[in-house]
Amino acid sequence: MKAAVNKIYGPPEVVQVMEVEKPVQKDNEVLIKVYATTVNRTDCGFRSAEYFISRFFSGLFKPKFKTLGNEFAGVVEAVGKNVRSFSAGDKVFGYNDVTFGAHAQYICIAEDGAFTTMPQQSSFEEAAAITEGGHYALSDIRAAKVQAGQNILVNGATGAIGSAAVQLIKHFGARVTAVCNTKNVELVRSLGADVVIDYTQEDFTKLTDRFHFVFDAVGKSSFAKCKQLLHEKGIYISTELGKNSANVFLALTTPLTGGKRVLFPLPTISKADVIFLKELVEAGKFKPVIDRHYKLDDIVEAYRYVETGQKTGNVIITVA
Ligand SMILES: NC(=O)c1ccc[n+]([C@@H]2O[C@H](COP(=O)([O-])OP(=O)(O)OC[C@H]3O[C@@H](n4cnc5c(N)ncnc54)[C@H](OP(=O)(O)O)[C@@H]3O)[C@@H](O)[C@H]2O)c1
């Protein structure tokens, strides 16, 4: 089968599309023919190993996962002899950051992994883009214990995480102020934001409103700059470590003060989370934002684009 392979860590150019052996499902696994996947910031992080700490998960000197790709949508081709909940022909989608492998024509995943059947109305491309930004946003929203009626600010509302966060926070009944570039003001409004701040015109850290939760979904701010935006016991979360990993240090120290806090939750995803996101999609409450489409053969171009830090939502790789 065809797969995108990176045998070493490095820039997008280390990825080569080549023929590799088609995987065979184990007794507890499902073999899926991949129709669509994404290139996202998680793939970029694992491919470049830019943060050395990630190598403790992905291989110290060379990548343990030679074919990346964590999001997928496709059709079950075969199931292992112990698999009961899926059968050949099922249309499925989900997330695999345990072994990756979705940048290929076929992937195997354990029956109890983070995947389920596709939302009724979704295309393969749309289904492939539901889980990465969706589960990071959901993890942070849960950590901040977002409640109906709260006032929340999302910076970077046009990323995969930010665009999911705006929609999920609205689903939980809170009021959203979203920060984005001029060209995306209408898009972000259409996601449900109550107030949209164009960061080319206005510095959101100077707002006089007070928020229960400031979520920097692109990691461009700091707790120091956002502190005055928070209510007395408000929460700040950034998707980046911050300068000198400050956000990790602050997550350990600020909870001791009893006041404004930084959290740095480790994102998790389960089958139940994927089903939750699927049900929101079916109910019309969550629609992943899709930017560009690339073919698997052009995946290096896709990586280059994603690494500009300027994609709007998700970048799709069409495989089948
Ligand atoms: N290391 C990992 O494994 C990992 C995994 C996932 C995510 N992350 C981190 O999480 C963050 C978000 O990732 P993502 O995939 O959702 O988004 P992304 O690819 O980083 O998207 C960036 C979006 O943010 C906007 N943006 C850029 N600069 C901005 C600024 N100063 N203020 C407000 N918006 C700005 C961009 O639009 P405009 O420039 O047009 O405004 C673009 O739409 C990234 O920092 C990423 O590194 C890391």
The ligand as an SDF file (V2000), in Angstrom:
LIG
                    3D

 48 52  0  0  0  0  0  0  0  0999 V2000
    2.9150   20.0100   19.8690 N   0  0  0  0  0  0  0  0  0  0  0  0
    1.7800   19.3940   19.5970 C   0  0  0  0  0  0  0  0  0  0  0  0
    1.7030   18.1740   19.5490 O   0  0  0  0  0  0  0  0  0  0  0  0
    0.5460   20.2240   19.3180 C   0  0  0  0  0  0  0  0  0  0  0  0
   -0.5940   19.5760   18.9150 C   0  0  0  0  0  0  0  0  0  0  0  0
   -1.7190   20.3290   18.6350 C   0  0  0  0  0  0  0  0  0  0  0  0
   -1.6740   21.6970   18.7810 C   0  0  0  0  0  0  0  0  0  0  0  0
   -0.5690   22.2950   19.2260 N   0  0  0  0  0  0  0  0  0  0  0  0
   -0.5020   23.7720   19.3560 C   0  0  0  0  0  0  0  0  0  0  0  0
   -1.7930   24.3030   19.4970 O   0  0  0  0  0  0  0  0  0  0  0  0
   -1.8940   25.5220   18.7960 C   0  0  0  0  0  0  0  0  0  0  0  0
   -3.1330   25.5250   17.9310 C   0  0  0  0  0  0  0  0  0  0  0  0
   -3.0800   24.5690   16.9250 O   0  0  0  0  0  0  0  0  0  0  0  0
   -4.2340   24.5720   15.8190 P   0  0  0  0  0  0  0  0  0  0  0  0
   -3.9780   23.4270   14.9270 O   0  0  0  0  0  0  0  0  0  0  0  0
   -5.5400   24.7200   16.4460 O   0  0  0  0  0  0  0  0  0  0  0  0
   -4.0590   25.9350   15.0910 O   0  0  0  0  0  0  0  0  0  0  0  0
   -2.9540   26.5110   14.1100 P   0  0  0  0  0  0  0  0  0  0  0  0
   -2.5740   25.7320   12.9880 O   0  0  0  0  0  0  0  0  0  0  0  0
   -1.8360   26.9010   14.9840 O   0  0  0  0  0  0  0  0  0  0  0  0
   -3.7950   27.7390   13.5600 O   0  0  0  0  0  0  0  0  0  0  0  0
   -3.4210   28.9620   13.7560 C   0  0  0  0  0  0  0  0  0  0  0  0
   -4.6440   29.8540   13.5630 C   0  0  0  0  0  0  0  0  0  0  0  0
   -4.4710   30.8640   14.4940 O   0  0  0  0  0  0  0  0  0  0  0  0
   -4.5080   32.1280   13.8750 C   0  0  0  0  0  0  0  0  0  0  0  0
   -3.5040   32.9960   14.4650 N   0  0  0  0  0  0  0  0  0  0  0  0
   -2.1860   33.0740   14.1470 C   0  0  0  0  0  0  0  0  0  0  0  0
   -1.5920   34.0230   14.8950 N   0  0  0  0  0  0  0  0  0  0  0  0
   -2.5620   34.5380   15.6980 C   0  0  0  0  0  0  0  0  0  0  0  0
   -2.5790   35.5460   16.7160 C   0  0  0  0  0  0  0  0  0  0  0  0
   -1.4780   36.2290   17.0400 N   0  0  0  0  0  0  0  0  0  0  0  0
   -3.7360   35.7950   17.3320 N   0  0  0  0  0  0  0  0  0  0  0  0
   -4.8550   35.1160   17.0290 C   0  0  0  0  0  0  0  0  0  0  0  0
   -4.9020   34.1720   16.0750 N   0  0  0  0  0  0  0  0  0  0  0  0
   -3.7720   33.8790   15.4260 C   0  0  0  0  0  0  0  0  0  0  0  0
   -4.2190   31.8810   12.4180 C   0  0  0  0  0  0  0  0  0  0  0  0
   -4.9750   32.7230   11.6080 O   0  0  0  0  0  0  0  0  0  0  0  0
   -4.4770   34.1540   11.1190 P   0  0  0  0  0  0  0  0  0  0  0  0
   -2.9810   34.1960   11.1320 O   0  0  0  0  0  0  0  0  0  0  0  0
   -5.0700   34.2880    9.7800 O   0  0  0  0  0  0  0  0  0  0  0  0
   -5.0700   35.0670   12.1270 O   0  0  0  0  0  0  0  0  0  0  0  0
   -4.7050   30.4350   12.1980 C   0  0  0  0  0  0  0  0  0  0  0  0
   -6.0340   30.4080   11.7400 O   0  0  0  0  0  0  0  0  0  0  0  0
   -0.6020   25.6950   18.0320 C   0  0  0  0  0  0  0  0  0  0  0  0
    0.1860   26.6220   18.7450 O   0  0  0  0  0  0  0  0  0  0  0  0
    0.0220   24.3360   18.0650 C   0  0  0  0  0  0  0  0  0  0  0  0
    1.4100   24.3570   18.0660 O   0  0  0  0  0  0  0  0  0  0  0  0
    0.5650   21.6030   19.4760 C   0  0  0  0  0  0  0  0  0  0  0  0
  1  2  1  0
  2  3  2  0
  2  4  1  0
  4  5  1  0
  4 48  2  0
  5  6  2  0
  6  7  1  0
  7  8  2  0
  8  9  1  0
  8 48  1  0
  9 10  1  0
  9 46  1  0
 10 11  1  0
 11 12  1  0
 11 44  1  0
 12 13  1  0
 13 14  1  0
 14 15  2  0
 14 16  1  0
 14 17  1  0
 17 18  1  0
 18 19  2  0
 18 20  1  0
 18 21  1  0
 21 22  1  0
 22 23  1  0
 23 24  1  0
 23 42  1  0
 24 25  1  0
 25 26  1  0
 25 36  1  0
 26 27  1  0
 26 35  1  0
 27 28  2  0
 28 29  1  0
 29 30  1  0
 29 35  2  0
 30 31  1  0
 30 32  2  0
 32 33  1  0
 33 34  2  0
 34 35  1  0
 36 37  1  0
 36 42  1  0
 37 38  1  0
 38 39  2  0
 38 40  1  0
 38 41  1  0
 42 43  1  0
 44 45  1  0
 44 46  1  0
 46 47  1  0
M  CHG  2   8   1  16  -1
M  END
$$$$
